[in-house]
Amino acid sequence: MRTAAVFSLLILALPCAAFAKTPVLVELYTAQGCGSCAPADAYAAKLADRPGVLVLTFPVDYWDYLGWTDTFAKPEFADRQKAYVAKLSLREPYTPQVVIDGRVQATGVRTETIDRLVKEAAKERGDPPDIKFLAGGKRVDVGSGRAPKGGADVWLIRYDPREQDVVVKAGDNRGKTLVQKNVVREMQRLGAWKGRPKAYRLPPAGEEGLETIVVVQAAHGGRVLGIAERTN
């Protein structure tokens, strides 16, 4: 009887692990040279501590001409934002911008709107493909699932989970200290996914202390289908 009871408890526990919810992905596009970005940076740092939400900070470089070169920005982050501009039928990229699950966007200072969109996104989770890290984190396998029209992209993203204070010495934010968290340091497209199981090789991290996630996303800045984070 005792063995049967333990077995029953294990069976009851399995669905919780098997159907663990994919976190809502919140992407903040910001710049240290953007005069209106500081409140959005601070809000994103707090939002990053909320359960069920994964916040990624993507610093862009197109405000560098104002006098301050962003210490974290990379051109590929601006390219990712431009894909959303086309997908979401926007006129042009701007900061601070928040994109939620690749589906909707809002100005980064409209915190009440972002909170509402995050809650709505959490309720709209579909059936994500199974994503597993194997071979000591050198490979990731994406299982079968329903791929969107046009297929999907598999992205490797590595971010710094620490909260960082950045002292800006020139430009619109001269003399200010900005707080940034979960700053993306590496991003690479691993390949396409068309609904069938496929394995992808992961390159080694270029820095120590970074968190590694894999995002399966409809092609060209589409909706997020699944997310997996490697646990060390």
N, C-alpha and C positions, 0 to 999 in steps of 0.2 A: 504493500500500500504506500509506504514511504517513497519507494522508487517511482511508483506511478504518479504520485503527487508532484515530485520534483520534475518529472518529465512534462507533466501538464503545465507547470509554471514556465518551463523553458519554451514550450510551444506558444504560450500566451505572450512571451517576451519577444518572439521572433518578428511578428509584424511591426513592432515599434522600430526595430533595427532596419528591417527591409524597406519600410516606407517612410524613413526619416525624411522630413521636408527639406527640399533644396532651399538654401538661403536666398533672400531677395538681394539681388545685386544692385548696389547704388554706386554709380560712377560720378565723381565730382571732377569737372574740368575747371581748373583754376590756374592762377599765375601769381607769382610773388610781386610782379609789377602791376597788377590790376588793383586799382584803388578801392574797388567795392568788394573784393574777394575775401578779406579778413573775416567778416562775420560768417561767411559760408564755410571757410576752413574750420572755424571753431565749432560750428554746428556739426559738421561732418565728423570731427574728432569725437564728439559726444555720441552721435548716432552709431559710430563704429562699435560702441560698447553694448548696443542693444541686441538681445538674443534674436537669432533668425534673420539677421541682416549682415551682409558683407559689404563694407564700404571700401572703395578703392579711389585713391586720389591720383588723378592724371594731370600733372603740371604741363602746360603748353608754353610754347616759346614765342608766340606771335606778338606779345607785348614787350619783348626785350628791348625794342627800339626806344621805349620811353626812358631808358637810362639805367635799368637794372636787369642783368642777365640772370634769369631764373636758375637756381642751383640744381634743380631736379628735372627740368623740362627736357623732353626729347621730341624731335620732329614726328616720330611715329605716333606719339600720343595725339598730336593735332590731326594727323591723318585719320586716326580712329574717330575722333570727334566729327571730322568732315563727312565720314560715312553716315553718321547719325543725322547730320544736316540734310543729306539727300533722302535718307529713309523716312525721316519725320517731316519732310517738306518744309524745312526752315529756310529762311533767306540766307543766313550766314552763321558761322560759329561765333560764340560769345562766351564770356566768363562773368560771373560764375554760373555754370550750367550743371544740372544734375540730370542724369539719364537713369531710369529705373527699369531693370530687366530688359533693356533694349527696346522697350515698348512705348514708353512715355517720357516726357522731359518737363523740367520746370526750372525757373530761375533759382539759383542756389540760395538766395536770401528769403525765399518764400517758404519758411520752415513748416507752416501749417499745411500748405499744399503738399509738400514732400511727405510729411507724416501720413496724410490721407492716401497718397498714391502708394506708399510702401505697404500700408494696411490692405489696400485693394489688391496689390500684387501678390501678397501672401495668400490671399483667398483664391487666386486664379492659377495656382500651380497645376500643371498637367502631369503627364507620366514621363519623367525624365529618363534618358538612357542610363544604364548602369556604367559608372566610371570608376575604374580601379587602378591604383598605382601598384606596379609590380617591379621585380628585379631590383629591390632596394631603392626604388624611386627613379630608376633609369628608364622606365617604360610606363606608359599609361594605356589601358585598354578601354575603349568605348564600345559598349554593347549594342544590341539591336534596338530599334525604335522607329517611330514614325518621323521621317525627315521632312522638313518643309519643302515647298516647291523651290527649286534652285539649289537644294542641298544646304549644308551647314559647314561652318568653319570650326576647327578645334584650336583653341588658343592656350598657350602656356603663359601665365602671368606670375611674376614674383614681386612681392611687395615687402616693404619694411614695416613691421607692425608697431614700431616704437612711435611715441609722440615726440615730435621734433620742433624745437624753437628755432626760427630763422630770423636773424636780425638783418633787416633790409637797410642798406646804406646809401641808396640812391633811388631816383625815380619818384613815382606818386606815393609810395609807401615808405619813403625815407624816414628813418628813425623809429619805425614800428617793428615790433617783434611778432611774427606770424606763427601760429601753432598749426602744424600739419601732421596728419597721422595716416598710416596705411598708404604711404607714398609708393607708387609703382616704380620699380627700378629696372625691370626687365619684362619684355613682352615679345612673343614670337608666335607666328601662326605655324602650327604643326602640320596642318593638312586639311583635307576635306573629309566630311562624313556624310554618307548618303543613306544611312539607316541600317547598314549592315555592320556587324562587329569588325573592328579594326584596331590594330595596335600602332602606337606612335612612340618613337624614341625621344627621350627627354635629354637635352643638353645639360651639362653641369652648371650650377649657379655661378655667376661671376662675382658674387659677394657673399660673405658669411652673414648669417642671421636673418635671411629672407624667408618668408613664407611662400609656399608654392601652391598654386591652384591651377586647375584646368577648366576652361569654360567652353562648352559646346553651344554654338550660337548660329542662328540663321545667317546665311551668307550676306556680306556687305552691310554690316551694321544692323542686323535683324534682331528678333527677339531671342532671349536667352533660353536655351532648352534644358541645360543641366550644368551643375557646378560640382567639382570635387576638390577638396583641400587635402594635401598630403599631411599626414600626422607623423611627426618625428618620433 
